[in-house]
Amino acid sequence: MNRRKLGSSDLQVSEISLGSWLTYSGGVEREQAKACAQAAFDAGINFIDTANVYGRGAAETLLGEVLADRDRSSYVLATKVFFPMSDSDRGLSAAQIHKQIDASLARLRTDYVDLYQCHRYDQHTPLEETMGALSEVVRAGKARYIGFSEWPAEKIDESLVLPGVERWVSSQPQYSMLWRTPEAEVIPLCEREDISQIVWSPLGQGVLTGKYRPGEPPPPDSRAASESMGGFIDQLVQPSVLEAVQRLQPIAEGAGLTMVQLALAWVLRQQNVASAIVGASRPEQVHANASASGVTLSADTLAAIDEALAGVIVR
């Protein structure tokens, strides 16, 4: 498993990281989650990503149990804050940031997280207040570094010129062969500012594995067939998208790769991407995802991917 430096931090994170959005917030039982975490460590994955809102604390609680017996210095742990935790608890005010970091640390059974991320931008809180509170969290030793997820480029810019505050080391956008929006503004800005991407949904919620076929019901053990893990996959299982994804199969075979390796290697071709976050409900999925680390795609393969997906790419 290759590792990459996370922005301007001293963190070295595995190219593939283990997420917990739809899986460990209720879709996967504790023993399965424990087996997946063990498989991740066995495969060389050292980066675990979660958020307070996943299962309203359930994912953090489960990870706290699963990771309790591990040496804290052996893994990099990230969580997030913003979305509602109750009718009155949400956003990025100073009060919420301080309240939610303490609650997250208690659920995760740790004194600190390596990375504390703003899950979205808060239009209702002054940016200066948010950045000041995040800086206080870092200086109190409760988080080592800070990051953001899905912030508009102009707000990233505004935050970078504020005096006396901690600097971002990471950005967490949706990014995949099918969803390339970050390439326009966010990635170029982050490259200039030494901020790395840790991307979510690099497999298009499983669509880029090729397991969803046009005109056929989803496999019974798949995310699309699950009430608890379906998420917003509906927008990705449109016939035109599924047909385009099927055209990737011979490209993967020609490169001697699985569809998973092809999709994850495509994301990791981008040097500003430090890690691709993947979900897993079974240990074998963890190992399949981890096998993409170190894979390099040729220029011909990259061109063939673009041709196959023409018309369905979101930019």
NUVEXBA-205092 format. One record per residue (C-alpha): residue number from 1; residue in one letter; z, x, y. Coordinates in Angstrom, 1 decimal. Each point is the difference from the previous one (the first is absolute). Example, Ala and Ser with C-alpha at 12.3 -4.5 7.8 and 13.67 -1.06 7.14 Angstrom:
2
k = 1; r = A; z = 7.8; x = 12.3; y = -4.5 .
k = 2; r = S; z = -0.7; x = 1.4; y = 3.4 .
END
This chain:
315
k = 1; r = M; z = 0.0; x = 0.0; y = 0.0 .
k = 2; r = N; z = -1.1; x = 1.5; y = 3.3 .
k = 3; r = R; z = 2.2; x = -0.3; y = 3.1 .
k = 4; r = R; z = -0.9; x = -0.2; y = 3.6 .
k = 5; r = K; z = 2.0; x = 0.6; y = 3.2 .
k = 6; r = L; z = 1.0; x = -3.2; y = 1.8 .
k = 7; r = G; z = -1.1; x = 0.4; y = 3.6 .
k = 8; r = S; z = 2.1; x = 2.4; y = 2.0 .
k = 9; r = S; z = 3.0; x = -0.4; y = -2.3 .
k = 10; r = D; z = 1.2; x = 2.4; y = -2.7 .
k = 11; r = L; z = -0.5; x = -2.7; y = -2.7 .
k = 12; r = Q; z = -2.4; x = 0.8; y = -2.8 .
k = 13; r = V; z = -1.0; x = -3.3; y = -1.6 .
k = 14; r = S; z = -1.9; x = -0.7; y = -3.2 .
k = 15; r = E; z = -3.7; x = -1.1; y = 0.5 .
k = 16; r = I; z = 0.9; x = -3.1; y = -1.9 .
k = 17; r = S; z = 3.1; x = -1.9; y = 0.9 .
k = 18; r = L; z = 1.8; x = -2.9; y = -1.6 .
k = 19; r = G; z = 0.3; x = -3.2; y = 2.0 .
k = 20; r = S; z = 2.1; x = -3.1; y = -0.5 .
k = 21; r = W; z = -1.6; x = -2.8; y = 2.2 .
k = 22; r = L; z = -0.9; x = -2.6; y = -2.6 .
k = 23; r = T; z = 1.4; x = 1.6; y = -3.1 .
k = 24; r = Y; z = 3.6; x = 0.9; y = 0.4 .
k = 25; r = S; z = 0.8; x = -2.8; y = 2.4 .
k = 26; r = G; z = 0.0; x = -2.5; y = -2.8 .
k = 27; r = G; z = -3.2; x = 0.3; y = -2.0 .
k = 28; r = V; z = 1.3; x = 2.7; y = -2.4 .
k = 29; r = E; z = 3.3; x = 0.0; y = -1.9 .
k = 30; r = R; z = 2.6; x = 2.8; y = 0.4 .
k = 31; r = E; z = -0.8; x = 1.8; y = -3.3 .
k = 32; r = Q; z = -3.7; x = 0.0; y = 0.7 .
k = 33; r = A; z = 0.7; x = 1.3; y = 3.5 .
k = 34; r = K; z = 2.2; x = 2.7; y = -1.4 .
k = 35; r = A; z = -2.7; x = 1.0; y = -2.5 .
k = 36; r = C; z = -2.6; x = 0.2; y = 2.8 .
k = 37; r = A; z = 2.3; x = 2.2; y = 2.1 .
k = 38; r = Q; z = 0.6; x = 2.3; y = -2.9 .
k = 39; r = A; z = -3.8; x = 0.1; y = -0.7 .
k = 40; r = A; z = -0.5; x = 0.9; y = 3.7 .
k = 41; r = F; z = 2.4; x = 2.9; y = -0.1 .
k = 42; r = D; z = -1.5; x = 1.1; y = -3.3 .
k = 43; r = A; z = -3.5; x = 0.0; y = 1.6 .
k = 44; r = G; z = 1.2; x = 2.1; y = 3.0 .
k = 45; r = I; z = 0.3; x = -2.9; y = 2.5 .
k = 46; r = N; z = 2.8; x = 0.8; y = 2.4 .
k = 47; r = F; z = -0.7; x = -2.7; y = 2.7 .
k = 48; r = I; z = 1.5; x = -3.5; y = -0.2 .
k = 49; r = D; z = -0.9; x = -2.6; y = 2.6 .
k = 50; r = T; z = 1.8; x = -3.3; y = 0.6 .
k = 51; r = A; z = 1.0; x = -2.4; y = 2.9 .
k = 52; r = N; z = 3.0; x = -2.2; y = 0.8 .
k = 53; r = V; z = -2.1; x = -3.1; y = -0.1 .
k = 54; r = Y; z = -1.3; x = 0.4; y = -3.5 .
k = 55; r = G; z = 1.8; x = -2.7; y = -1.8 .
k = 56; r = R; z = 2.3; x = -0.2; y = 3.0 .
k = 57; r = G; z = 1.8; x = 3.1; y = -1.2 .
k = 58; r = A; z = -0.7; x = -0.4; y = -3.7 .
k = 59; r = A; z = -2.3; x = 3.0; y = -0.2 .
k = 60; r = E; z = 2.4; x = 2.3; y = 1.7 .
k = 61; r = T; z = 2.9; x = -1.2; y = -2.2 .
k = 62; r = L; z = -2.0; x = 0.5; y = -3.1 .
k = 63; r = L; z = -1.1; x = 3.5; y = 1.1 .
k = 64; r = G; z = 3.6; x = 0.8; y = 0.9 .
k = 65; r = E; z = 1.0; x = -0.7; y = -3.6 .
k = 66; r = V; z = -3.0; x = 1.8; y = -1.5 .
k = 67; r = L; z = 0.4; x = 3.1; y = 2.1 .
k = 68; r = A; z = 3.8; x = 0.2; y = -0.1 .
k = 69; r = D; z = 0.3; x = 2.7; y = -2.6 .
k = 70; r = R; z = -2.7; x = 2.2; y = 1.4 .
k = 71; r = D; z = 0.5; x = 3.1; y = 2.2 .
k = 72; r = R; z = -0.6; x = -1.4; y = 3.5 .
k = 73; r = S; z = -1.9; x = 3.2; y = 0.9 .
k = 74; r = S; z = -2.5; x = -0.5; y = -2.8 .
k = 75; r = Y; z = -1.9; x = -2.9; y = 1.7 .
k = 76; r = V; z = -1.2; x = -1.1; y = 3.4 .
k = 77; r = L; z = 1.1; x = -3.5; y = 0.9 .
k = 78; r = A; z = -1.6; x = -2.3; y = 2.6 .
k = 79; r = T; z = 0.9; x = -3.5; y = 1.2 .
k = 80; r = K; z = -1.0; x = -2.2; y = 2.9 .
k = 81; r = V; z = 1.3; x = -2.5; y = 2.6 .
k = 82; r = F; z = -1.5; x = -2.9; y = 2.0 .
k = 83; r = F; z = -0.6; x = -3.1; y = -2.0 .
k = 84; r = P; z = 2.6; x = -2.8; y = -0.2 .
k = 85; r = M; z = 3.0; x = 0.5; y = -2.2 .
k = 86; r = S; z = 1.6; x = -3.3; y = 1.1 .
k = 87; r = D; z = -0.7; x = -2.7; y = 2.6 .
k = 88; r = S; z = 1.4; x = 2.3; y = 2.7 .
k = 89; r = D; z = -0.5; x = 3.5; y = -1.3 .
k = 90; r = R; z = -3.5; x = 1.4; y = 0.7 .
k = 91; r = G; z = -1.9; x = 2.4; y = 2.3 .
k = 92; r = L; z = 0.6; x = 3.4; y = 1.4 .
k = 93; r = S; z = 2.7; x = -0.4; y = 2.5 .
k = 94; r = A; z = 2.7; x = 2.7; y = 0.2 .
k = 95; r = A; z = 2.5; x = -2.5; y = -1.5 .
k = 96; r = Q; z = -2.3; x = -0.8; y = -2.9 .
k = 97; r = I; z = -1.0; x = 3.6; y = -0.8 .
k = 98; r = H; z = 3.7; x = 1.1; y = -0.2 .
k = 99; r = K; z = 1.0; x = -3.1; y = -2.0 .
k = 100; r = Q; z = -2.9; x = 0.3; y = -2.4 .
k = 101; r = I; z = 0.1; x = 3.7; y = -0.7 .
k = 102; r = D; z = 3.7; x = -0.4; y = -1.0 .
k = 103; r = A; z = -0.8; x = -2.9; y = -2.3 .
k = 104; r = S; z = -3.0; x = 1.9; y = -1.6 .
k = 105; r = L; z = 2.2; x = 3.1; y = -0.6 .
k = 106; r = A; z = 2.6; x = -2.2; y = -1.7 .
k = 107; r = R; z = -2.6; x = -1.6; y = -2.3 .
k = 108; r = L; z = -1.7; x = 3.3; y = -0.8 .
k = 109; r = R; z = 3.4; x = 1.6; y = -0.7 .
k = 110; r = T; z = -0.8; x = 3.1; y = 2.2 .
k = 111; r = D; z = 1.3; x = 1.5; y = 3.2 .
k = 112; r = Y; z = -3.5; x = 0.5; y = 1.4 .
k = 113; r = V; z = -3.7; x = -0.8; y = -0.4 .
k = 114; r = D; z = -2.6; x = 2.7; y = 0.4 .
k = 115; r = L; z = -2.3; x = -2.3; y = 1.9 .
k = 116; r = Y; z = 0.9; x = -3.1; y = 2.1 .
k = 117; r = Q; z = -3.1; x = -2.1; y = 0.9 .
k = 118; r = C; z = -0.7; x = -2.8; y = 2.5 .
k = 119; r = H; z = -1.7; x = -2.5; y = -2.3 .
k = 120; r = R; z = -2.1; x = -1.5; y = 2.9 .
k = 121; r = Y; z = 0.0; x = 0.2; y = 3.8 .
k = 122; r = D; z = 2.6; x = -2.2; y = 1.8 .
k = 123; r = Q; z = -1.6; x = -1.7; y = 3.0 .
k = 124; r = H; z = 3.4; x = -1.4; y = 1.0 .
k = 125; r = T; z = 1.9; x = 3.2; y = 0.4 .
k = 126; r = P; z = -0.6; x = 2.7; y = 2.6 .
k = 127; r = L; z = -1.6; x = 3.1; y = -1.7 .
k = 128; r = E; z = 2.6; x = 2.2; y = 1.7 .
k = 129; r = E; z = 2.8; x = -1.9; y = -1.7 .
k = 130; r = T; z = -1.6; x = 0.2; y = -3.4 .
k = 131; r = M; z = -0.7; x = 3.8; y = 0.3 .
k = 132; r = G; z = 3.5; x = 0.7; y = 1.4 .
k = 133; r = A; z = 1.7; x = -1.8; y = -2.9 .
k = 134; r = L; z = -2.2; x = 1.7; y = -2.6 .
k = 135; r = S; z = 0.9; x = 3.3; y = 1.6 .
k = 136; r = E; z = 3.7; x = -0.9; y = -0.2 .
k = 137; r = V; z = -0.4; x = -0.7; y = -3.7 .
k = 138; r = V; z = -1.6; x = 3.4; y = -0.6 .
k = 139; r = R; z = 2.7; x = 1.8; y = 2.0 .
k = 140; r = A; z = 2.7; x = -1.8; y = -1.8 .
k = 141; r = G; z = -1.4; x = 1.4; y = -3.3 .
k = 142; r = K; z = -0.9; x = -3.4; y = -1.4 .
k = 143; r = A; z = -3.7; x = 0.8; y = -0.1 .
k = 144; r = R; z = -1.7; x = 3.4; y = 0.0 .
k = 145; r = Y; z = -3.3; x = -1.1; y = 1.6 .
k = 146; r = I; z = -1.7; x = -3.2; y = 1.3 .
k = 147; r = G; z = -3.3; x = -1.7; y = -0.6 .
k = 148; r = F; z = -1.9; x = -3.2; y = 0.8 .
k = 149; r = S; z = -2.2; x = -2.4; y = -1.9 .
k = 150; r = E; z = -3.0; x = -1.9; y = 1.4 .
k = 151; r = W; z = 0.7; x = 0.9; y = 3.7 .
k = 152; r = P; z = -2.9; x = -0.4; y = 2.4 .
k = 153; r = A; z = -1.4; x = 3.3; y = 1.3 .
k = 154; r = E; z = 1.0; x = -0.7; y = 3.6 .
k = 155; r = K; z = 3.6; x = -0.6; y = -0.9 .
k = 156; r = I; z = 0.1; x = 3.3; y = -2.0 .
k = 157; r = D; z = -1.4; x = 1.7; y = 3.0 .
k = 158; r = E; z = 2.7; x = -1.6; y = 2.3 .
k = 159; r = S; z = 2.8; x = 1.1; y = -2.4 .
k = 160; r = L; z = -1.2; x = 3.6; y = -0.1 .
k = 161; r = V; z = 0.5; x = 0.6; y = 3.8 .
k = 162; r = L; z = 3.6; x = -1.4; y = 0.1 .
k = 163; r = P; z = 2.4; x = 2.8; y = 0.9 .
k = 164; r = G; z = 3.0; x = 1.0; y = -2.1 .
k = 165; r = V; z = -0.8; x = -2.0; y = -3.1 .
k = 166; r = E; z = -0.8; x = 1.0; y = -3.6 .
k = 167; r = R; z = -3.7; x = 0.4; y = -0.9 .
k = 168; r = W; z = -1.8; x = -1.8; y = -2.8 .
k = 169; r = V; z = -0.9; x = 1.8; y = -3.1 .
k = 170; r = S; z = -1.8; x = -2.8; y = -1.9 .
k = 171; r = S; z = -2.2; x = -3.1; y = 0.3 .
k = 172; r = Q; z = -0.2; x = -2.5; y = -2.8 .
k = 173; r = P; z = -3.2; x = -2.0; y = 0.2 .
k = 174; r = Q; z = -2.0; x = -2.0; y = -2.5 .
k = 175; r = Y; z = -2.8; x = 2.2; y = -1.0 .
k = 176; r = S; z = -2.5; x = 0.0; y = -2.9 .
k = 177; r = M; z = -3.7; x = 0.1; y = -0.8 .
k = 178; r = L; z = -0.1; x = -3.7; y = 1.0 .
k = 179; r = W; z = 2.3; x = 0.2; y = 3.1 .
k = 180; r = R; z = -1.0; x = 2.9; y = 2.3 .
k = 181; r = T; z = 1.4; x = -1.3; y = 3.3 .
k = 182; r = P; z = 2.3; x = 3.0; y = 0.6 .
k = 183; r = E; z = -2.9; x = 2.4; y = 0.2 .
k = 184; r = A; z = -1.1; x = -1.3; y = 3.4 .
k = 185; r = E; z = 3.0; x = 0.7; y = 2.1 .
k = 186; r = V; z = 3.3; x = 0.6; y = -1.9 .
k = 187; r = I; z = -1.0; x = 2.9; y = -2.2 .
k = 188; r = P; z = -1.7; x = 2.0; y = 2.8 .
k = 189; r = L; z = 3.0; x = -0.5; y = 2.3 .
k = 190; r = C; z = 2.4; x = 1.0; y = -2.8 .
k = 191; r = E; z = -2.0; x = 3.1; y = -0.8 .
k = 192; r = R; z = 0.4; x = 1.2; y = 3.6 .
k = 193; r = E; z = 3.7; x = -0.7; y = 0.0 .
k = 194; r = D; z = 0.9; x = 1.4; y = -3.5 .
k = 195; r = I; z = 0.9; x = -3.4; y = -1.4 .
k = 196; r = S; z = -0.9; x = -0.6; y = -3.7 .
k = 197; r = Q; z = -1.2; x = -3.2; y = -1.6 .
k = 198; r = I; z = 1.9; x = -1.4; y = -3.0 .
k = 199; r = V; z = -2.3; x = -2.8; y = -0.9 .
k = 200; r = W; z = 0.7; x = -3.3; y = -1.7 .
k = 201; r = S; z = -2.3; x = -2.1; y = -2.2 .
k = 202; r = P; z = -2.3; x = 3.0; y = -0.8 .
k = 203; r = L; z = -1.1; x = -1.9; y = -3.1 .
k = 204; r = G; z = -0.6; x = -3.3; y = 1.9 .
k = 205; r = Q; z = 2.9; x = -1.6; y = -1.8 .
k = 206; r = G; z = -1.6; x = 0.9; y = -3.3 .
k = 207; r = V; z = -3.5; x = -1.3; y = 0.8 .
k = 208; r = L; z = -1.4; x = 3.6; y = 0.1 .
k = 209; r = T; z = 1.0; x = 0.5; y = -3.6 .
k = 210; r = G; z = -2.8; x = -2.3; y = -1.0 .
k = 211; r = K; z = 2.2; x = -2.2; y = -2.1 .
k = 212; r = Y; z = -0.9; x = -3.1; y = 2.0 .
k = 213; r = R; z = -3.5; x = -1.2; y = -0.9 .
k = 214; r = P; z = -2.3; x = -2.4; y = 1.8 .
k = 215; r = G; z = 0.2; x = -3.5; y = -1.4 .
k = 216; r = E; z = 2.8; x = 0.8; y = -2.4 .
k = 217; r = P; z = 3.8; x = -1.0; y = 0.3 .
k = 218; r = P; z = 2.3; x = 2.9; y = 0.8 .
k = 219; r = P; z = 1.6; x = 1.8; y = -3.0 .
k = 220; r = P; z = 3.3; x = -1.8; y = -0.8 .
k = 221; r = D; z = 2.1; x = 3.1; y = 0.6 .
k = 222; r = S; z = -1.6; x = 0.8; y = 3.3 .
k = 223; r = R; z = 1.2; x = -0.3; y = 3.6 .
k = 224; r = A; z = -2.5; x = -2.7; y = 0.8 .
k = 225; r = A; z = 1.4; x = -2.1; y = -2.8 .
k = 226; r = S; z = 3.6; x = 0.4; y = 1.1 .
k = 227; r = E; z = 1.8; x = -2.4; y = 2.3 .
k = 228; r = S; z = 2.5; x = 2.6; y = 1.1 .
k = 229; r = M; z = -2.5; x = 2.9; y = 0.5 .
k = 230; r = G; z = -3.1; x = -1.8; y = 1.1 .
k = 231; r = G; z = 0.5; x = 0.8; y = 3.6 .
k = 232; r = F; z = -3.2; x = -0.3; y = 2.1 .
k = 233; r = I; z = -2.3; x = 1.2; y = -2.8 .
k = 234; r = D; z = -2.1; x = -3.2; y = 0.4 .
k = 235; r = Q; z = -1.9; x = 1.6; y = 2.8 .
k = 236; r = L; z = -1.0; x = 2.9; y = -2.3 .
k = 237; r = V; z = -1.1; x = -2.0; y = -3.0 .
k = 238; r = Q; z = -3.0; x = -1.6; y = 1.6 .
k = 239; r = P; z = -3.2; x = 0.1; y = -2.1 .
k = 240; r = S; z = -1.9; x = 2.3; y = 2.3 .
k = 241; r = V; z = 2.9; x = 2.5; y = 0.0 .
k = 242; r = L; z = 0.4; x = -0.1; y = -3.8 .
k = 243; r = E; z = -3.7; x = 0.4; y = -0.5 .
k = 244; r = A; z = -0.1; x = 3.0; y = 2.3 .
k = 245; r = V; z = 3.0; x = 1.6; y = -1.8 .
k = 246; r = Q; z = -1.7; x = -0.4; y = -3.4 .
k = 247; r = R; z = -2.8; x = 2.2; y = 1.4 .
k = 248; r = L; z = 2.6; x = 2.8; y = 0.3 .
k = 249; r = Q; z = 0.5; x = 0.2; y = -3.8 .
k = 250; r = P; z = -3.1; x = 2.1; y = -0.8 .
k = 251; r = I; z = 0.8; x = 2.2; y = 3.0 .
k = 252; r = A; z = 3.5; x = 0.7; y = -1.4 .
k = 253; r = E; z = -1.5; x = 0.6; y = -3.5 .
k = 254; r = G; z = -2.6; x = 2.4; y = 1.4 .
k = 255; r = A; z = 2.8; x = 2.0; y = 1.7 .
k = 256; r = G; z = 2.0; x = 0.0; y = -3.2 .
k = 257; r = L; z = 2.8; x = -2.0; y = 1.6 .
k = 258; r = T; z = 1.8; x = -3.3; y = -0.5 .
k = 259; r = M; z = -0.3; x = -2.7; y = 2.7 .
k = 260; r = V; z = 3.6; x = 0.7; y = 1.0 .
k = 261; r = Q; z = -0.7; x = 3.7; y = 0.4 .
k = 262; r = L; z = -3.2; x = -0.7; y = 2.0 .
k = 263; r = A; z = 1.8; x = -2.3; y = 2.5 .
k = 264; r = L; z = 3.0; x = 2.2; y = 0.5 .
k = 265; r = A; z = -2.0; x = 3.2; y = 0.3 .
k = 266; r = W; z = -2.1; x = -1.8; y = 2.6 .
k = 267; r = V; z = 3.1; x = -0.6; y = 2.1 .
k = 268; r = L; z = 1.3; x = 3.5; y = -0.5 .
k = 269; r = R; z = -3.3; x = 1.6; y = 1.0 .
k = 270; r = Q; z = 1.3; x = -0.7; y = 3.5 .
k = 271; r = Q; z = 2.2; x = 3.0; y = 0.9 .
k = 272; r = N; z = 2.1; x = -2.0; y = 2.5 .
k = 273; r = V; z = 1.2; x = -2.1; y = -3.0 .
k = 274; r = A; z = 3.1; x = 1.6; y = -1.4 .
k = 275; r = S; z = 0.6; x = -2.6; y = -2.8 .
k = 276; r = A; z = -1.4; x = -3.2; y = -1.5 .
k = 277; r = I; z = 2.6; x = -2.6; y = -0.8 .
k = 278; r = V; z = -0.5; x = -1.8; y = -3.3 .
k = 279; r = G; z = 1.9; x = -2.8; y = -1.7 .
k = 280; r = A; z = 0.6; x = 0.0; y = -3.7 .
k = 281; r = S; z = 1.6; x = -2.5; y = -2.4 .
k = 282; r = R; z = -0.5; x = 2.2; y = -3.1 .
k = 283; r = P; z = 0.5; x = 3.8; y = -0.5 .
k = 284; r = E; z = -3.5; x = 0.4; y = -1.2 .
k = 285; r = Q; z = -1.3; x = -1.2; y = 3.3 .
k = 286; r = V; z = 2.1; x = 2.7; y = 1.7 .
k = 287; r = H; z = -1.6; x = 2.7; y = -2.1 .
k = 288; r = A; z = -3.5; x = -1.4; y = 0.6 .
k = 289; r = N; z = 0.6; x = 0.0; y = 3.7 .
k = 290; r = A; z = 1.5; x = 3.5; y = 0.0 .
k = 291; r = S; z = -3.0; x = 1.4; y = -1.8 .
k = 292; r = A; z = -2.1; x = -0.4; y = 3.2 .
k = 293; r = S; z = 1.9; x = 2.9; y = 1.7 .
k = 294; r = G; z = -2.2; x = 3.0; y = 0.5 .
k = 295; r = V; z = -3.3; x = -1.8; y = -0.7 .
k = 296; r = T; z = -2.8; x = 0.9; y = 2.4 .
k = 297; r = L; z = -3.0; x = -2.2; y = 0.5 .
k = 298; r = S; z = -3.5; x = 1.4; y = 0.6 .
k = 299; r = A; z = -2.1; x = -0.9; y = 3.0 .
k = 300; r = D; z = -2.4; x = -1.8; y = -2.3 .
k = 301; r = T; z = 2.9; x = -2.1; y = -1.5 .
k = 302; r = L; z = 1.2; x = -0.9; y = 3.5 .
k = 303; r = A; z = -3.4; x = -1.1; y = 1.1 .
k = 304; r = A; z = -0.4; x = -2.1; y = -3.2 .
k = 305; r = I; z = 3.3; x = -1.7; y = 0.7 .
k = 306; r = D; z = -1.1; x = -1.0; y = 3.5 .
k = 307; r = E; z = -3.3; x = -1.3; y = -1.3 .
k = 308; r = A; z = 1.7; x = -2.1; y = -2.7 .
k = 309; r = L; z = 2.5; x = -1.5; y = 2.5 .
k = 310; r = A; z = -2.5; x = -0.6; y = 2.8 .
k = 311; r = G; z = 0.6; x = -3.4; y = 1.6 .
k = 312; r = V; z = 3.6; x = -0.5; y = -1.2 .
k = 313; r = I; z = 1.8; x = 2.9; y = 1.8 .
k = 314; r = V; z = 2.4; x = -0.9; y = 2.7 .
k = 315; r = R; z = -0.1; x = 2.5; y = 2.9 .
END
